[in-house]
Amino acid sequence: MTIAAPPSSKLDSKLAEQITRIQEICIECPKCTNQCAFLKKYGNPRQIAAAYDPADMNALTLPFLCNLCDLCAAVCPVKLTPGQLFLEMRREAVRRGTAPFPEHKGIMGYENRGVSGKYSWYSLPRGCTTVLFPGCTFSGTRMDTAIALYEHLRTRMPAMGIVLDCCTKPSHDLGCQDHFTAMFGEMKTWLMEHGISDVMVVCPNCHKVFKTYGSPLKTISVYEFMAETGLPEKVRGNRTFSNHPQPVALHDPCVLRHEPAVHQAVRQLATSSGFIVEEMPHSKATTVCCGEGGTVSAVAPEFSNTWRDICKTEARDRHLLTYCAGCAGMLNKKTPTDHILDAVFHPEAVAAGKRRATPAPFTYLNRIRLKRYIQKNHAAAITRERHFLPKTSLPGSKSGVWLKILAF
């Protein structure tokens, strides 16, 4: 079945603005196309913007091949942000009923489970103004580290609460803006109404969402906080490892490429935990995507594999550390990769290469176990499971579209 795009050519004002800006400013240099397999195949941003026609199904599907990693913006000499153009194009495809696609059902289901009453839990002790927001993937793949982290943070901030929920960035990146706004807005309003002023995030994607949309809530990086307040007591005295003399490489998640304070904090945590960190050519502001960004791996795995191949080449047989559980999972398919918080709380296991993340679908069991642990061990003045469904539900996926784009 092939879905025909509606005949209207009228564009949303934000998309029209992005198209005009790209066409007027882009100098068609090769800096972004040299870095990105997607742009190398389909053209530079100016060419894509000039060719955009919402009545053409290829134009509506093309932006879903972009990882939204913003490396193009990082290397652009005229300071353009093509990723924002492709995000607006995704939103246009959703408005026209073309997207999401069948290949997106997995990530949509993942998000829907994350915001459900079964997996969500809000626990606010008396006097709580700061909550830990560990995120979905970190909680599921590293339940024991999540528990160790929360217990450690409570020694620094006894009134800290915890929120087990999804920030709904998958909906945001798929272009389902109305659904994202409703879901994130309900969570933000609830937190503010219950006295929360600060959200301490573990997941880089959650960091980006809260920092972009969470104001006046203050977004705090758990890595910066831990670098400032010190390592757990049991780790402080164990700073070197005779069985791990080789340096490790560090992968910066692309969503935090413009957060130098986080970059520095993570490197400090790694070295303080006994690891020798060496930089890869693509790091910090010019880091590459792990391949997971924008859910491109579901529709064009060849582009995702390209990013992982770059990381594998630049790692040069060194073990990788990263501070995104999603990145760790993707990169570990080709290069041994651990999470920085595993390196902090389980340094010996990481140093010996024996640390293992929990694979799906057992991650869901871990998330329930984490919820039960919090309920049993941390009595709270205010609690809730989330049972909120917006009036505008998440758009259904469309069939048949990728048969056409693959022939484009």
N, C-alpha and C positions, 0 to 999 in steps of 0.2 A: 504494500500500500504506500503510495506517495502522497504526501500532504502538499497541497497547493497553497502558496502564500496569498494572503488577502491582496486585492489589487491596489489598495491605497498606498500612495507613495509619501504621505505626510509623515515626517519624522518627529520623534520627541525632541524637545528643544535642546536638551543636554547632548544628545547624540549629534544633532545638527551642528551644535557649537564645536564639538570635538572634531567632526569631519572638516569643518571650515578651518579650524586652527591647524590641524595636521597639514592640510593642503597648502595653507599660506606660509607655514614656517619650515616644514621639513625640507632639507636641502638634498635629500636622496643620497647621502653619503653611505658608505658600506659598513659603518661601525656596528649598527644593530643587526644587519643581515649576516655579518660575519660571525656573530655570536649565537644566532638563533636558527635552528633547523626549520622552524615554521616559517619565519620571514624569508629565509633563503629559498624556500620552495614556492611561496605564494606572493612574494614581492615585498618591497619596503612599505612602511606605513602610508606614505603619500600615494603610492599606487593602489593600495587596498582601499584607502579612503575615497579616492577619485572613482573607483570602480563600484562602490557600494550602491546597490539598488535593492530596496526592501521587497520588491516584487520578484526578485531572483532568489530561489531557494538556496543556491550556493552561497550567496552573500549572507543569508541568515544563519547558515550552519558554520561558516568559516571561522568566526571568533571562538568557537568551542574547541579549536585546535591550538589556541594560545594558552600557555600555562599561567598567564597573569603574574609572572614572576618579577616583572619590571626591570630585568637586566637591560632591556632596550633603553629605558629611561636613564639608567645609571651611566650608560656609555654615550648618550646622546649629546652632541656638542651644542645643540640649540635648546636643550632642556625641555624637550617634549616628553609626554607620558603616553606612549601608544597603548599601554595596558589599559588605561582609562577608556580609550576609544573602543577597545575590544570588549570591555565590560559593558559599556553602554550598548554596543551591538548585541551582546547577549541579552540584555534587558529588552531590547527591541524585539528580539526573536520570541521572548516569553510573552510580551504584550500582544504579539500577533498570533499566538497560539501554536507556534512551531516547536518550541522547546518547553521543558526538558525532553530528552530523548530516551529510548528504551535502555540505552547503555548507562543512563544516570540513575536507574532504579536502585542500584546497590547503595550509592551514597545517600540517596534520598531516604531509603529505609534506615540507614545508619543514623541519620539525623533524627528521624521520627522516633526511633527507639530512645535516643539520647534525651529527648525532651519529655518523654512519657513518665507517668507516675511510677512505673516499675523501676526505672533506673535513676530518676532524679531524687535529690534530697537536699534540703536547705536546713542547716543547723547553725543557729545563732545563739551563743551563750549570752547571759545577762551582761549588758554593757558593751556588746560587740559593735564595733564600727568598721572592722576590716575582715574580709573573708578571703580564704584561699579558694581559687578557682582552678582546679588541676586539669580540667579538660577531659574529653572522652577517651582519646587514644592512650594518653599517659596513664590514666586510671586503670584501663583495661589490660594494657600490656605490662604494667609494672605496679601492681597493686601493693606489694610489700614496700616498694620505694615511696609510693604515695603516702602510705601510712607512716613510714619513717620521717618523711618530709613534714607532714602535718604535726606529728608529735614533737619534732624538733622546733618548728615554728612556734608552737604553743609555749615552749620554754622561753622564747623571746617575747611573745605577745600572748599572755594567758587568756585573753578574752577573744582571741581570733576564732572566727567561725569558718565554716566550709560550705561550699555550694557545689554539688554534683549535678551538672546540667550541661547542655550543649549550647554554644554561642551562636549556632545556626549559620556559621560562615559557609557551609556547603550551599545553602539556599542563596546566600548573597552572591557567591561566585558563579552560580549557575544563572544568575540574572533574575531570580525570583524575589525582586526587591520588596514587593508588598508583603509577601509572607515573612521575609526576614525582618522587616520593620515591625510587623505586628508581634512576632515571637520575641525578638530581642527587646523591643520596647516594653512588653509586659514584664519581662524579667528585671529590666532596669528600674521600672517604676516600683515593683515590689521591693527591691533592695533599698531604694531610697526611702520608701514609706516606712521601712523598718530600721531606719537609722544607720544604714551602711554608707560610708563615705569613700572607702578605699577597697579596690579589688586587686588582690595579688595573684598574678597569672603565672602559670607554668608553660602553657602551650603558646608558641609564637602566633598562631592564628587567632587564638583568643585575645592575645595582646593587641593585635592589629584591630580587631573588632571593637574591643573596649576603648582603645585609645581614639579610634575614629568616631565611634557612635555613642560612647558611654558617658560623655560629659553631662553633668558635673561630677560624676564618679571619677575618682583618681585611679589611674592604672599604674600598678607597681609591678615591676619585674621581680620574680622570686630570686633570680640570679643576682641582680643588683643588691637586693636585700641581704642575701646570704653572704655575698662578698663583703658587704659593709659590717655585718654583725658577727661573722665568724663561722667556721665549720662546726659541725657537731663535735662534742667533746671526745668521742671515741675515735674520731678521725684525725684530730689535731696532731697527735703524737706520731702519726704514721705517714710520713711525707715522702718516703722513697721506697722503691721496690727493687730488690736485688734481682728478682726474676723477670723484670720488665724494663730493661735498659733502653729498648728501642723507642725512639720518639713516636708520637701519635700525630695524625693530621686532624684538623678541626674543620668541620663543615658548618657554615653559618646558614640558617634557614633563610630563604630568599625574602620571606615576608618581613623580616627584621633587618634587611640590608641597610636601612637608614637609621639604625639604633646603635651608635658607637659605644654608648655607655653599657649596653648589654653585651656587645662584643668583648669589651674589656673585662667585664665582670665574669663572663664564662671562662675566659682564659685564666683569670686569677684563680677561679675555683679549681680548674684543671691542674694548674701548677701547684696550688696549695695542697691538693690531694695526691701529689707525688708523680704527676705525669709531665713529660717533656713535650711541649706542643710545638709543632712546626707548621708554618702556613702553607697553604696551597696557592697556586697562581690566582685562582678565582676564590676570593674570600672577602668577608666584610661587605663593603658596598657593591662589589662586583661579583659576589657569590653566584653560583648557578642554582637552578631549581633541582630538587631531588627527583623530579618527574611526577610528583603527586599533584602539583599545583593545578587548579582549575579543572580537576578531574579529567585531564586530557588522557591519562592512561586508559580510561574506559573506552575512549573513541579512537585514539590514535597512539597505540602503545609504542610505535616506532619513534615518536618524538620524545616520549618519556624515557625510552631506553637511551636516546642520545645524551640526555643530561646525566644519567647514571654512568654512562661510559666515560664522560668527561671527568666525573668524580673519581672513578676507578683509576683512570690514567694519572690524574694529578695526585692521588693518594700514594702512588708508587709503592705498593705493597705494605704501606703503613696502615695500622689500625685507625679507624675513624671514630671521633667523638662528635656528637652533635647535640643540640638542645631542643629538638623537636622529635616527639615519638613517631610521628608520621614519616619524617625524613629518615629516622633510624630504620624503620621497617622497609622503606623503599630502597635505601642504599645498601642495606644488609643483604639484598638479593644478589649483589655483585661484589660488595666489599664489606668485610667484618666491621660492624658499626655498633657503638653503644651510646646510650644517653648520658649526658654529663652528670645527671643526678644519680645514676647508677655508679658513676666513677666517684662521686662524693660519698655515698652511703654504703657502697659495696666495692671499695677500691681494689681489694685483693682479687675478687672474682673477675673484675674487669681487666685488671693487669694480667691475669693468667688466661684470659680469653674464655672464661667459663661462665660468664654471665649470659643468661638466656631470657629473652622477652617471651611472654605468653602469646601464643598464636591464636588467631581467630579460629573457631567461634568461641573458644574458652575465655576470650576477653570479656564477653558479656557476663559470664559467671563471675569473673573477677570484679566487675563493676557492682554486681549485686552483693558480693562478699564485702567490698569496701563500704557500701551503704550500710550493711548490717553491722560492720565494725564500728562505724561512727555512731549509729543508733545505740549500740550496746555500751560503748566506752566513753561517750561524750554527751552527757545530758545537756540539753539546751533549753533556753527560755522560750525560743520561737523555732518552730520547725514547719516544714511543709514538703509534700510531694507535689510536683507540678501537674496540673490537669487543665491545661489551657489550649484551646483550639481557636485560631482566629476565624473571623467570619469568612475571609477569603482563604480557602485551603490551598495547600501546595499544588500547583498545576500538575495535571497528569502528563505522563511521558507520551511522546508521539512516535509512531512506528514508521519504519520504512525510509526515514530521512537519510540515514548514513549510506544506504545503497547508492544514493545519488551523489553525495559528496565524495565518496571513494572513487568515483569515475571522473571527478572534476580535474 
